[in-house]
Amino acid sequence: MFSAVSDVEPPSAFAPPGLLGSGPETPPGLLGSGPERPPGLLGSGPERPPGLLGSGPERPDGLLGSGPERPAEARAARAGELTPAWRTAVLVAWVGAFLAYCAVWKASVEIGIATWWLGPRSHPQPIYIRLIPFAVIAVFGVFASLNVRRLPWISLAGSGVLALIAIPDLSRSGGLAAIEFAIAGAVGLVSLGSFTGMYRAAPSDADR
């Protein structure tokens, strides 16, 4: 007598969206994550303020570490000092003088003609006399390595001392004396050239 109602829709069709199921109407960020989630709350991303939980190029240099961006502290050059290139040239000249005097010693022993600071083979000089040229070279070589002020003048004085050492050998062996004078002259030429690389004091305001 009564016909069954077949066109009644299921209750889910009338349910407000988001209560019984999830779908595109679900407010984003409550039950799931999506691109609308505020960045930096539950996860990390490029929007995280740099320097709080991690380190990056924005970290103030010198607080937690050091890097190549820290300015190097270089000592200012003083008036009377040499530039690095000329200081190296003077030091190399004195090293060359040391090696050259070693060659003079060897040649004197081989040819049998002794210098005054070596003495004859039958009666050699005491060791402290034989080491006079090398001691002079070592002293002025240390001055060159320390980059003292007025190094060109000091080195030029050292070449003069080497020339004085060579003078007594003029009466013994002209060849060996010529080599010794050549050593002193080479050091003297480098010392003269180093004057062009010497720092000079800046003129004061009164001199301008």
Secondary structure, DSSP 8 states (H G I E B T S, - for coil): ----------HHHHS-TTTSS-STTS-TTTSS--TTS-TTSSS--TTS-TTSSS--TTS-TTTS---TTS--------TT-B-HHHHHHHHHHHHHHHHHHHHHHHHHHHHT---TTT--SSS---HHHHTHHHHHHHHHHHHHHHT-TTHHHHHHHHHHHHHHHHGGGGGT-HHHHHHHHHHHHHHHHHHHHGGGGB------GGG-
